[in-house]
Each structure stands twice: as structure tokens, then as C-alpha cells.
């Protein structure tokens, strides 16, 4: 179902006047499975109250991910041989949403957030993620907006397509005992041709764009991560302390089931799955 199926069930409580302590980490380029394992370990620690709300800012190597709303891989247009030729991995996940692409030049933000401290409301969490990204885009003179049917952030397509909007930021989350994982993917300076391999988010009739394309200027992911942290802090009432990625080295989840079951899709005829991930 469209991610806007997560309707807010609260009256949108405002963040506390005094920001809560939170952590952020810049991880650079991280493999999809490696990031999933790290998220699972952090989710377990957040559930036990051992860490504050945490955001991971990173980039992925080229990867297509399929969410719960997808019907098999019908929105993956490219045949396996083409995906393999372009160096694209594929994973089935338990996040919300349909199919999307991650790759270099795209800012991925994974939130490990305890919603018990944020209204116990998944819909509100998604709307606040959107609000933060809209504020980030406004800092670049761009009028980001919501779509009435689909979660994420969109920009006017421009030209003679003034009524059409293109997606600049995709979102999909998972919630386990009120603690979130997964998050948002903001197109900053990534190669948008990879989106031709799929129907992005399973939504036909809309295109995709990026911060660099919309502004006509080059942007660095690391700089935009700074802007994202400020925007998320303002919207969620958090005060981020930037952590050293070394702190995360060696973190492993208690079990071997990662984020409800992340499964690598094999292209070469080998059995699907991964020895480190329960299906």
C-alpha cells in the first residue's frame, strides 16, 4: 500500500522545548547488508535503553531494494543480466514501500528512533521525516512538497511539465517494539539513470530528480548530511552529538535474523539468501 497509509493517530505533539540528546554517525560508503546488520544491533540497544535516538548517514554501492508493498519483483524492469552488468545487487527487505535504488551520491539516513518518545505514531514519524527534508531543500531555494497519495518528498518537474512532480527523496521504515529502522534516501548527486532499471517506489507517471539536477549545481553528500542532521534535530527536538564510527566496530545483533529478514536476491543461479541472514 502507499506509505501514506500510515496515518497519524495523534494531534501532532510538538517536540520538547529542550532538545533530547541524540547521536549521529557518518559512515561513508557501506554495503547494504553490512548496514542492515548494524541497524539491527542498534535497534536492540535502543530497545534496551542503552543508546539515545541515533541516525546513520551513509551511501550505498549500487543496490536495488524491494519493500513489503512490492508484488514480487514486478517493478524491477531490468533483467538480472543487466543488473549484474551494472554492478547492482538486489535485496528483499521488510521496510515499508515498494522498490527503490540506492547508490553513490545519494544520502541515506537510517533512523534508530524510539517512537515511545515521539508520540507512538508511525505516520507522524514519516511526516516529520518529510518535514525535515522539505526544510533542507528550502535552504537551497527549492519548494519541496508532499504527494497526497505517496510518502516522500517531491519537486516540480519544471519546464512545460509544471503540473508534474518528480521524487527527490524516498522513504520506507520498519518498526519493532516502537523502535524504527531504515529511513530516507535523498538524491543529492547520484546517477539517476540507475532508476531506469526499476519503477521507482512502484509509482508510474512520475520521474525522479536530485538536488544537483534541481539546483544546477554540484553538491557533496557529506555537506548535505550536515544539513540533514540540523533539519532532523529541529523537527524531532534532538541535539545531535556526532559519534566516531570506530564506536560501532564489531557491533553485532543478538540473533541472526536481521531487520525481520533481509534476503539477497541472487542473479547467478545460486541459492537465494545469505549465510548471515535468516529469511
TIDO-639597 format. One record per residue (C-alpha): residue in one letter; chain; x, y, z. Coordinates in steps of 0.02 Angstrom, whole numbers, padded with zeros to 5 digits, always signed. Example, Ala and Ser with C-alpha at 12.3 -4.5 7.8 and 13.67 -1.06 7.14 Angstrom:
BEGIN
+--------+--------+--------+--------+--------+
| residu | chaine |     px |     py |     pz |
+--------+--------+--------+--------+--------+
|      a |      A | +00615 | -00225 | +00390 |
|      s |      A | +00684 | -00053 | +00357 |
+--------+--------+--------+--------+--------+
This chain:
BEGIN
+--------+--------+--------+--------+--------+
| residu | chaine |     px |     py |     pz |
+--------+--------+--------+--------+--------+
|      x |      A | +00000 | +00000 | +00000 |
|      x |      A | +00059 | +00180 | -00020 |
|      x |      A | +00164 | +00233 | +00128 |
|      x |      A | +00039 | +00369 | +00167 |
|      x |      A | -00068 | +00226 | +00229 |
|      x |      A | +00023 | +00260 | +00393 |
|      x |      A | -00098 | +00394 | +00450 |
|      x |      A | -00056 | +00499 | +00602 |
|      x |      A | -00156 | +00446 | +00756 |
|      x |      A | -00103 | +00590 | +00868 |
|      x |      A | -00132 | +00776 | +00864 |
|      x |      A | +00048 | +00803 | +00807 |
|      x |      A | +00129 | +00842 | +00975 |
|      x |      A | +00269 | +00968 | +00961 |
|      x |      A | +00448 | +00922 | +01007 |
|      x |      A | +00502 | +00965 | +01183 |
|      x |      A | +00570 | +01141 | +01208 |
|      x |      A | +00732 | +01065 | +01273 |
|      x |      A | +00809 | +00953 | +01139 |
|      x |      A | +00846 | +00774 | +01189 |
|      x |      A | +01023 | +00707 | +01167 |
|      x |      A | +01046 | +00602 | +01010 |
|      x |      A | +01189 | +00525 | +00911 |
|      x |      A | +01236 | +00534 | +00728 |
|      x |      A | +01368 | +00440 | +00630 |
|      x |      A | +01446 | +00472 | +00459 |
|      x |      A | +01489 | +00303 | +00389 |
|      x |      A | +01541 | +00342 | +00211 |
|      x |      A | +01504 | +00203 | +00086 |
|      x |      A | +01434 | +00046 | +00167 |
|      x |      A | +01366 | -00115 | +00091 |
|      x |      A | +01179 | -00141 | +00109 |
|      x |      A | +01192 | -00300 | +00212 |
|      x |      A | +01327 | -00227 | +00324 |
|      x |      A | +01215 | -00077 | +00360 |
|      x |      A | +01066 | -00190 | +00396 |
|      x |      A | +01165 | -00291 | +00523 |
|      x |      A | +01223 | -00131 | +00607 |
|      x |      A | +01046 | -00063 | +00614 |
|      x |      A | +00984 | -00223 | +00695 |
|      x |      A | +01119 | -00211 | +00830 |
|      x |      A | +01075 | -00030 | +00864 |
|      x |      A | +00888 | -00066 | +00867 |
|      x |      A | +00918 | -00195 | +01003 |
|      x |      A | +01023 | -00073 | +01104 |
|      x |      A | +00892 | +00065 | +01084 |
|      x |      A | +00755 | -00054 | +01142 |
|      x |      A | +00856 | -00088 | +01299 |
|      x |      A | +00881 | +00099 | +01328 |
|      x |      A | +01070 | +00087 | +01310 |
|      x |      A | +01085 | +00220 | +01175 |
|      x |      A | +00986 | +00377 | +01127 |
|      x |      A | +00897 | +00405 | +00963 |
|      x |      A | +01027 | +00380 | +00827 |
|      x |      A | +01041 | +00423 | +00643 |
|      x |      A | +01164 | +00341 | +00524 |
|      x |      A | +01213 | +00445 | +00371 |
|      x |      A | +01293 | +00347 | +00231 |
|      x |      A | +01298 | +00299 | +00048 |
|      x |      A | +01274 | +00127 | -00028 |
|      x |      A | +01357 | +00044 | -00176 |
|      x |      A | +01229 | +00017 | -00315 |
|      x |      A | +01085 | -00087 | -00245 |
|      x |      A | +00900 | -00114 | -00280 |
|      x |      A | +00793 | -00149 | -00127 |
|      x |      A | +00617 | -00219 | -00126 |
|      x |      A | +00497 | -00172 | +00015 |
|      x |      A | +00342 | -00252 | +00090 |
|      x |      A | +00223 | -00163 | -00028 |
|      x |      A | +00303 | -00241 | -00182 |
|      x |      A | +00221 | -00385 | -00275 |
|      x |      A | +00373 | -00495 | -00302 |
|      x |      A | +00493 | -00401 | -00417 |
|      x |      A | +00366 | -00341 | -00546 |
|      x |      A | +00432 | -00162 | -00533 |
|      x |      A | +00610 | -00216 | -00571 |
|      x |      A | +00617 | -00184 | -00758 |
|      x |      A | +00795 | -00235 | -00795 |
|      x |      A | +00836 | -00419 | -00820 |
|      x |      A | +00959 | -00497 | -00697 |
|      x |      A | +01098 | -00495 | -00827 |
|      x |      A | +01085 | -00306 | -00846 |
|      x |      A | +01082 | -00278 | -00658 |
|      x |      A | +01236 | -00386 | -00639 |
|      x |      A | +01323 | -00298 | -00784 |
|      x |      A | +01296 | -00130 | -00700 |
|      x |      A | +01359 | -00196 | -00533 |
|      x |      A | +01190 | -00185 | -00447 |
|      x |      A | +01145 | -00301 | -00303 |
|      x |      A | +00965 | -00335 | -00253 |
|      x |      A | +00888 | -00369 | -00082 |
|      x |      A | +00714 | -00409 | -00020 |
|      x |      A | +00679 | -00313 | +00141 |
|      x |      A | +00544 | -00289 | +00273 |
|      x |      A | +00536 | -00099 | +00262 |
|      x |      A | +00380 | -00011 | +00202 |
|      x |      A | +00363 | +00041 | +00021 |
|      x |      A | +00399 | -00042 | -00146 |
|      x |      A | +00560 | -00049 | -00247 |
|      x |      A | +00696 | +00084 | -00243 |
|      x |      A | +00877 | +00110 | -00290 |
|      x |      A | +01024 | +00165 | -00182 |
|      x |      A | +01193 | +00214 | -00248 |
|      x |      A | +01342 | +00330 | -00233 |
|      x |      A | +01296 | +00514 | -00224 |
|      x |      A | +01134 | +00479 | -00131 |
|      x |      A | +01120 | +00522 | +00054 |
|      x |      A | +01041 | +00378 | +00151 |
|      x |      A | +00982 | +00416 | +00327 |
|      x |      A | +00937 | +00269 | +00440 |
|      x |      A | +00846 | +00320 | +00598 |
|      x |      A | +00853 | +00213 | +00755 |
|      x |      A | +00718 | +00309 | +00846 |
|      x |      A | +00610 | +00258 | +00994 |
|      x |      A | +00435 | +00313 | +00947 |
|      x |      A | +00378 | +00297 | +01128 |
|      x |      A | +00465 | +00465 | +01147 |
|      x |      A | +00388 | +00536 | +00988 |
|      x |      A | +00201 | +00507 | +01002 |
|      x |      A | +00196 | +00318 | +00970 |
|      x |      A | +00141 | +00361 | +00793 |
|      x |      A | +00221 | +00290 | +00636 |
|      x |      A | +00126 | +00409 | +00522 |
|      x |      A | +00185 | +00559 | +00622 |
|      x |      A | +00364 | +00495 | +00611 |
|      x |      A | +00354 | +00486 | +00422 |
|      x |      A | +00275 | +00658 | +00409 |
|      x |      A | +00416 | +00729 | +00516 |
|      x |      A | +00548 | +00647 | +00406 |
|      x |      A | +00463 | +00731 | +00258 |
|      x |      A | +00459 | +00898 | +00351 |
|      x |      A | +00645 | +00889 | +00385 |
|      x |      A | +00687 | +00853 | +00203 |
|      x |      A | +00571 | +00992 | +00143 |
|      x |      A | +00663 | +01112 | +00260 |
|      x |      A | +00831 | +01052 | +00193 |
|      x |      A | +00776 | +01084 | +00014 |
|      x |      A | +00707 | +01255 | +00061 |
|      x |      A | +00884 | +01301 | +00114 |
|      x |      A | +00932 | +01279 | -00069 |
|      x |      A | +00786 | +01383 | -00132 |
|      x |      A | +00684 | +01231 | -00181 |
|      x |      A | +00499 | +01208 | -00146 |
|      x |      A | +00491 | +01028 | -00089 |
|      x |      A | +00318 | +00958 | -00061 |
|      x |      A | +00220 | +00806 | -00008 |
|      x |      A | +00116 | +00699 | -00125 |
|      x |      A | -00066 | +00671 | -00074 |
|      x |      A | -00051 | +00483 | -00101 |
|      x |      A | +00130 | +00433 | -00077 |
|      x |      A | +00259 | +00458 | +00058 |
|      x |      A | +00419 | +00551 | +00015 |
|      x |      A | +00469 | +00724 | -00045 |
|      x |      A | +00442 | +00790 | -00219 |
|      x |      A | +00496 | +00937 | -00328 |
|      x |      A | +00410 | +01021 | -00476 |
|      x |      A | +00473 | +00946 | -00638 |
|      x |      A | +00489 | +01118 | -00717 |
|      x |      A | +00478 | +01167 | -00899 |
|      x |      A | +00312 | +01129 | -00982 |
|      x |      A | +00279 | +00996 | -00851 |
|      x |      A | +00236 | +01122 | -00717 |
|      x |      A | +00098 | +01010 | -00652 |
|      x |      A | +00210 | +00857 | -00641 |
|      x |      A | +00318 | +00824 | -00490 |
|      x |      A | +00472 | +00715 | -00477 |
|      x |      A | +00528 | +00621 | -00323 |
|      x |      A | +00687 | +00681 | -00240 |
|      x |      A | +00677 | +00586 | -00076 |
|      x |      A | +00608 | +00411 | -00046 |
|      x |      A | +00561 | +00343 | +00124 |
|      x |      A | +00521 | +00173 | +00200 |
|      x |      A | +00532 | +00117 | +00380 |
|      x |      A | +00515 | -00035 | +00491 |
|      x |      A | +00458 | -00027 | +00673 |
|      x |      A | +00498 | -00160 | +00803 |
|      x |      A | +00435 | -00133 | +00981 |
|      x |      A | +00417 | +00052 | +00938 |
|      x |      A | +00597 | +00071 | +00878 |
|      x |      A | +00622 | +00118 | +00697 |
|      x |      A | +00749 | +00063 | +00567 |
|      x |      A | +00776 | +00102 | +00382 |
|      x |      A | +00731 | +00283 | +00341 |
|      x |      A | +00755 | +00402 | +00195 |
|      x |      A | +00858 | +00414 | +00035 |
|      x |      A | +00888 | +00589 | -00032 |
|      x |      A | +00954 | +00603 | -00210 |
|      x |      A | +01099 | +00726 | -00199 |
|      x |      A | +01217 | +00699 | -00344 |
|      x |      A | +01186 | +00518 | -00394 |
|      x |      A | +01174 | +00445 | -00568 |
|      x |      A | +00987 | +00448 | -00599 |
|      x |      A | +00999 | +00330 | -00747 |
|      x |      A | +01000 | +00185 | -00624 |
|      x |      A | +00817 | +00222 | -00587 |
|      x |      A | +00779 | +00170 | -00767 |
|      x |      A | +00810 | -00008 | -00708 |
|      x |      A | +00654 | -00004 | -00598 |
|      x |      A | +00485 | +00080 | -00574 |
|      x |      A | +00541 | +00190 | -00428 |
|      x |      A | +00434 | +00156 | -00275 |
|      x |      A | +00314 | +00064 | -00390 |
|      x |      A | +00242 | +00233 | -00444 |
|      x |      A | +00212 | +00258 | -00629 |
|      x |      A | +00188 | +00429 | -00709 |
|      x |      A | +00319 | +00519 | -00605 |
|      x |      A | +00505 | +00539 | -00628 |
|      x |      A | +00650 | +00561 | -00509 |
|      x |      A | +00765 | +00707 | -00483 |
|      x |      A | +00910 | +00758 | -00372 |
|      x |      A | +00971 | +00909 | -00275 |
|      x |      A | +01109 | +00937 | -00403 |
|      x |      A | +00990 | +00924 | -00551 |
|      x |      A | +00861 | +01039 | -00471 |
|      x |      A | +00985 | +01175 | -00424 |
|      x |      A | +01102 | +01156 | -00572 |
|      x |      A | +01249 | +01149 | -00451 |
|      x |      A | +01361 | +01013 | -00383 |
|      x |      A | +01330 | +00958 | -00203 |
|      x |      A | +01431 | +00848 | -00087 |
|      x |      A | +01342 | +00711 | +00010 |
|      x |      A | +01442 | +00747 | +00167 |
|      x |      A | +01390 | +00930 | +00167 |
|      x |      A | +01208 | +00884 | +00139 |
|      x |      A | +01221 | +00761 | +00285 |
|      x |      A | +01263 | +00911 | +00397 |
|      x |      A | +01106 | +00998 | +00334 |
|      x |      A | +01002 | +00840 | +00362 |
|      x |      A | +01062 | +00825 | +00542 |
|      x |      A | +01014 | +01006 | +00578 |
|      x |      A | +00843 | +00986 | +00497 |
|      x |      A | +00806 | +00821 | +00587 |
|      x |      A | +00862 | +00895 | +00752 |
|      x |      A | +00746 | +01043 | +00732 |
|      x |      A | +00595 | +00939 | +00681 |
|      x |      A | +00616 | +00798 | +00809 |
|      x |      A | +00682 | +00904 | +00951 |
|      x |      A | +00851 | +00817 | +00956 |
|      x |      A | +01026 | +00881 | +00992 |
|      x |      A | +01148 | +00776 | +00893 |
|      x |      A | +01319 | +00729 | +00958 |
|      x |      A | +01421 | +00661 | +00813 |
|      x |      A | +01498 | +00494 | +00855 |
|      x |      A | +01656 | +00411 | +00793 |
|      x |      A | +01615 | +00264 | +00678 |
|      x |      A | +01750 | +00167 | +00771 |
|      x |      A | +01624 | +00155 | +00914 |
|      x |      A | +01517 | +00044 | +00803 |
|      x |      A | +01654 | -00076 | +00750 |
|      x |      A | +01613 | -00255 | +00795 |
|      x |      A | +01432 | -00221 | +00847 |
|      x |      A | +01327 | -00374 | +00810 |
|      x |      A | +01144 | -00414 | +00842 |
|      x |      A | +01097 | -00546 | +00971 |
|      x |      A | +01024 | -00663 | +00840 |
|      x |      A | +01050 | -00696 | +00656 |
|      x |      A | +00884 | -00628 | +00593 |
|      x |      A | +00917 | -00452 | +00529 |
|      x |      A | +00778 | -00322 | +00525 |
|      x |      A | +00643 | -00453 | +00514 |
|      x |      A | +00728 | -00545 | +00371 |
|      x |      A | +00837 | -00464 | +00238 |
|      x |      A | +00869 | -00579 | +00089 |
|      x |      A | +00994 | -00557 | -00051 |
|      x |      A | +00923 | -00599 | -00222 |
|      x |      A | +01050 | -00700 | -00321 |
|      x |      A | +01072 | -00672 | -00508 |
|      x |      A | +01186 | -00818 | -00548 |
|      x |      A | +01076 | -00968 | -00510 |
|      x |      A | +01150 | -00993 | -00337 |
|      x |      A | +01027 | -01023 | -00194 |
|      x |      A | +00947 | -00861 | -00135 |
|      x |      A | +00989 | -00794 | +00036 |
|      x |      A | +01144 | -00758 | +00135 |
|      x |      A | +01231 | -00862 | +00270 |
|      x |      A | +01221 | -00714 | +00389 |
|      x |      A | +01036 | -00676 | +00363 |
|      x |      A | +00883 | -00776 | +00408 |
|      x |      A | +00749 | -00773 | +00275 |
+--------+--------+--------+--------+--------+
